[in-house]
């Protein structure tokens, strides 16, 4: 197991309350990320350094590119679409008092797997739901506390998932129809090392997971062995994703919420160049 790793750089110095969900959009050559509690969608173009910020009308849990252009948003009250011309429309609206959106991921078939959680983090108050392009919603898990990282193996036969308070990275088998079964732990994050949060899967099938209150990103092999730990100067590391033209740069989001005082880089978007080999992510089919 290797500790340390490539030196990090500051991609975007920011003060996001809850930076989350980095996603590389190959169609635009931009990195998408969000501030959940700040209700903001950010973009960053590493080639030019150009940044944009768009405010959403409610808390946003995730943003992903769409196959036909535009974005899909996991919002407090449901899943919505942003069209390339800026138009907004709900794909599936289902507000639940006291509940908000959290992390989401796009499956190999182009469906969106969107998580929720209670604002008070009540046990079992969250869900994981699969959304198709026509807005059909299919419950996957309905007894989740803090639905977080979701990702698929390179061959699409395994799905990885994090419900943060369990401290586990779980793995499911994926059936021919795209459903998941056989949930079991891939790895458990030990007491004192933080809580697993967002994750991504690389081209070798290894799982990279951000550690909330752990000041690190870890990589686990497909057999569940810990083989890399990348330490960072921010305790609340929230999510990670490979980006850049060759998908070799690891982008990491961070949070400053609840830190008194927050470290200087808390809430910034960090990048660790030439860290690995990412796996191209599908766009939402809608």
C-alpha distance (Angstrom), angle and dihedral (degrees) to the residues before:
residue distance angle dihedral
X1 . . .
X2 3.79 . .
X3 3.79 123.4 .
X4 3.77 127.6 -163.3
X5 3.80 111.3 20.0
X6 3.80 135.0 174.5
X7 3.78 117.6 -1.7
X8 3.78 113.1 -100.9
X9 3.77 125.2 -124.4
X10 3.79 130.0 -157.9
X11 3.80 107.2 -111.3
X12 3.81 94.7 177.3
X13 3.78 122.3 6.8
X14 3.80 103.8 -145.5
X15 3.79 143.3 145.6
X16 3.79 100.3 -130.5
X17 3.78 111.7 168.8
X18 3.80 90.5 -145.4
X19 3.79 111.7 5.1
X20 3.80 110.0 -168.4
X21 3.79 149.8 151.1
X22 3.83 108.3 39.9
X23 3.81 109.7 -164.6
X24 3.79 129.0 176.0
X25 3.81 114.4 -134.9
X26 3.82 106.6 -158.1
X27 3.81 92.8 -172.5
X28 3.80 91.4 64.6
X29 3.80 101.4 22.2
X30 3.80 89.8 -124.3
X31 3.77 136.4 127.3
X32 3.81 113.6 -129.3
X33 3.79 120.8 -155.2
X34 3.78 138.6 154.3
X35 3.78 145.8 -143.7
X36 3.81 102.4 -137.3
X37 3.80 98.3 -163.7
X38 3.79 94.2 33.1
X39 3.83 89.5 56.5
X40 3.78 92.4 -132.4
X41 3.80 136.3 136.0
X42 3.81 113.9 -153.0
X43 3.79 131.5 -165.0
X44 3.79 127.0 -166.7
X45 3.80 127.5 -169.7
X46 3.83 107.8 -158.8
X47 3.83 92.4 -166.8
X48 3.79 94.6 59.6
X49 3.80 102.6 15.3
X50 3.81 89.1 -125.0
X51 3.80 116.5 153.3
X52 3.79 134.0 -170.2
X53 3.78 131.3 -169.2
X54 3.79 125.5 -161.9
X55 3.78 122.6 -173.4
X56 3.81 118.8 -138.6
X57 3.79 123.7 -150.2
X58 3.82 92.3 -121.5
X59 3.77 140.4 15.9
X60 3.80 112.1 -57.7
X61 3.81 123.1 -148.8
X62 3.80 101.2 -175.3
X63 3.80 144.8 -6.1
X64 3.82 126.4 -155.5
X65 3.80 134.3 174.4
X66 3.81 120.5 -104.8
X67 3.80 123.5 -132.3
X68 3.80 92.6 -123.3
X69 3.80 95.2 43.3
X70 3.77 131.3 -84.2
X71 3.78 127.9 64.7
X72 3.79 141.0 -78.1
X73 3.81 116.1 -139.8
X74 3.79 130.4 -157.7
X75 3.81 99.7 -147.6
X76 3.79 134.7 178.7
X77 3.81 93.0 -97.8
X78 3.82 99.4 36.3
X79 3.79 144.4 -64.7
X80 3.80 119.8 -39.0
X81 3.80 138.5 -178.9
X82 3.79 128.8 -131.5
X83 3.79 111.2 -158.5
X84 3.82 121.9 -144.7
X85 3.82 89.2 -104.9
X86 3.82 90.6 55.0
X87 3.79 97.0 -101.2
X88 3.81 116.3 149.1
X89 3.81 128.0 -147.8
X90 3.76 137.1 159.3
X91 3.80 117.6 -111.7
X92 3.81 93.0 -175.0
X93 3.80 122.8 -2.6
X94 3.80 118.8 -167.5
X95 3.82 113.0 149.5
X96 3.81 116.6 -164.4
X97 3.84 117.0 -171.0
X98 3.80 111.9 -114.5
X99 3.81 94.2 13.2
X100 3.80 130.2 105.1
X101 3.78 139.4 -177.3
X102 3.77 121.5 -95.5
X103 3.81 136.1 174.0
X104 3.81 122.5 -15.0
X105 3.80 138.6 -178.5
X106 3.79 138.6 -166.1
X107 3.80 116.4 -119.6
X108 3.82 123.8 -139.1
X109 3.82 89.0 -98.6
X110 3.82 91.5 57.8
X111 3.80 97.0 -106.3
X112 3.81 121.2 134.6
X113 3.81 118.2 -121.6
X114 3.79 104.0 -159.7
X115 3.78 127.4 -172.7
X116 3.79 132.6 -153.5
X117 3.81 137.4 -170.2
X118 3.78 139.6 -177.1
X119 3.78 116.9 -98.5
X120 3.81 87.7 -126.9
X121 3.83 90.2 47.3
X122 3.80 91.1 -124.0
X123 3.82 110.3 -176.7
X124 3.79 112.7 -97.6
X125 3.80 93.2 7.7
X126 3.79 95.9 118.1
X127 3.79 136.9 71.4
X128 3.79 144.3 -157.7
X129 3.81 113.0 -139.8
X130 3.81 133.0 -179.1
X131 3.83 115.8 -137.5
X132 3.78 124.0 -166.3
X133 3.80 126.6 -156.8
X134 3.81 93.3 -93.2
X135 3.81 92.3 55.4
X136 3.80 96.9 -102.0
X137 3.81 110.2 154.0
X138 3.80 122.6 -151.6
X139 3.80 120.1 -174.7
X140 3.80 112.2 -127.8
X141 3.82 100.9 170.1
X142 3.79 125.4 7.3
X143 3.82 102.1 176.4
X144 3.80 102.4 64.8
X145 3.80 128.0 133.7
X146 3.83 105.0 -167.4
X147 3.81 109.7 3.4
X148 3.79 108.1 -153.1
X149 3.80 141.2 146.0
X150 3.80 118.8 25.0
X151 3.79 127.5 175.8
X152 3.81 144.6 149.8
X153 3.80 133.0 -127.5
X154 3.81 117.9 -109.5
X155 3.83 91.7 -99.3
X156 3.81 92.5 45.2
X157 3.81 92.7 -123.8
X158 3.82 96.1 112.6
X159 3.80 132.4 48.0
X160 3.79 123.6 -159.6
X161 3.80 122.2 -153.5
X162 3.81 140.8 178.1
X163 3.81 128.8 -153.4
X164 3.79 93.7 -178.3
X165 3.84 103.4 -144.9
X166 3.82 90.4 56.5
X167 3.83 88.7 64.1
X168 3.81 86.9 -140.5
X169 3.76 136.0 122.0
X170 3.79 100.9 -148.9
X171 3.80 128.4 -160.2
X172 3.80 129.0 -151.0
X173 3.78 132.8 -170.0
X174 3.81 113.9 -118.8
X175 3.79 116.6 -138.3
X176 3.81 125.7 -144.0
X177 3.81 88.4 -97.2
X178 3.83 91.9 54.8
X179 3.81 95.3 -107.3
X180 3.80 120.4 132.3
X181 3.79 129.5 -126.1
X182 3.81 142.0 158.5
X183 3.80 98.8 51.6
X184 3.81 112.8 -161.4
X185 3.83 137.7 151.9
X186 3.79 118.0 -86.9
X187 3.80 92.7 -177.5
X188 3.80 140.8 -14.3
X189 3.81 123.0 -138.8
X190 3.79 107.4 -134.8
X191 3.81 124.5 -123.7
X192 3.79 112.0 -82.6
X193 3.81 95.3 25.5
X194 3.81 96.3 89.3
X195 3.78 132.1 -109.7
X196 3.82 126.0 -64.5
X197 3.80 111.6 -109.8
X198 3.81 128.9 161.6
X199 3.79 121.4 4.1
X200 3.79 144.3 -172.3
X201 3.79 134.5 -165.4
X202 3.81 122.6 -131.7
X203 3.80 131.3 -145.7
X204 3.81 90.7 -92.9
X205 3.80 91.2 56.3
X206 3.81 93.8 -108.1
X207 3.81 119.1 143.1
X208 3.81 119.5 -129.4
X209 3.80 113.6 -162.1
X210 3.82 131.0 -174.6
X211 3.80 116.9 -133.9
X212 3.80 117.8 -138.3
X213 3.81 107.2 -146.4
X214 3.80 86.6 4.5
X215 3.84 100.9 91.6
X216 3.79 90.9 -141.0
X217 3.78 151.4 80.6
X218 3.79 117.0 -131.5
X219 3.78 131.5 -160.5
X220 3.80 120.6 -147.9
X221 3.80 123.6 -168.6
X222 3.83 120.3 -126.2
X223 3.81 87.7 -96.9
X224 3.81 91.2 55.8
X225 3.80 99.1 -104.7
X226 3.80 117.5 143.5
X227 3.79 108.2 -126.7
X228 3.81 107.1 158.0
X229 3.79 136.4 34.9
X230 3.80 119.6 -174.7
X231 3.80 111.1 -166.0
X232 3.81 121.0 -150.2
X233 3.83 135.0 -170.1
X234 3.82 93.7 -117.9
X235 3.81 122.6 77.0
X236 3.81 97.7 -152.4
X237 3.79 103.8 62.4
X238 3.79 107.1 171.3
X239 3.82 114.0 178.7
X240 3.80 144.7 -14.1
X241 3.80 138.9 -152.8
X242 3.78 137.7 171.3
X243 3.78 117.3 -114.4
X244 3.77 145.1 155.5
X245 3.81 126.7 86.2
X246 3.81 93.4 -61.1
X247 3.81 96.7 32.9
X248 3.81 89.7 -120.7
X249 3.83 100.2 120.5
X250 3.79 117.9 86.2
X251 3.81 112.5 -142.5
X252 3.80 116.8 -159.0
X253 3.80 129.3 -166.8
X254 3.80 123.3 -152.1
X255 3.80 139.8 -168.6
X256 3.79 136.9 -139.0
X257 3.81 99.3 -172.2
X258 3.80 112.4 123.8
X259 3.81 95.4 11.1
X260 3.81 115.3 124.0
X261 2.95 103.8 -143.3
X262 3.80 103.0 5.6
X263 3.82 116.8 -137.8
X264 3.82 114.3 -107.0
X265 3.82 95.4 -99.6
X266 3.79 98.1 40.3
X267 3.79 107.8 127.3
X268 3.82 94.4 23.7
X269 3.80 129.1 120.9
X270 3.81 109.4 -116.9
X271 3.80 130.2 -167.6
X272 3.80 132.4 -159.0
X273 3.82 106.6 -159.5
X274 3.81 121.7 -141.1
X275 3.79 93.6 5.3
X276 3.80 101.1 139.4
X277 3.79 146.3 -43.2
X278 3.76 114.7 -70.6
X279 3.75 129.2 -149.8
X280 3.81 117.3 -120.0
X281 3.80 110.3 -111.6
X282 3.80 123.4 -139.4
X283 3.79 122.1 -122.1
X284 3.77 122.1 -122.2
X285 3.78 109.5 -88.9
X286 3.80 95.0 -135.7
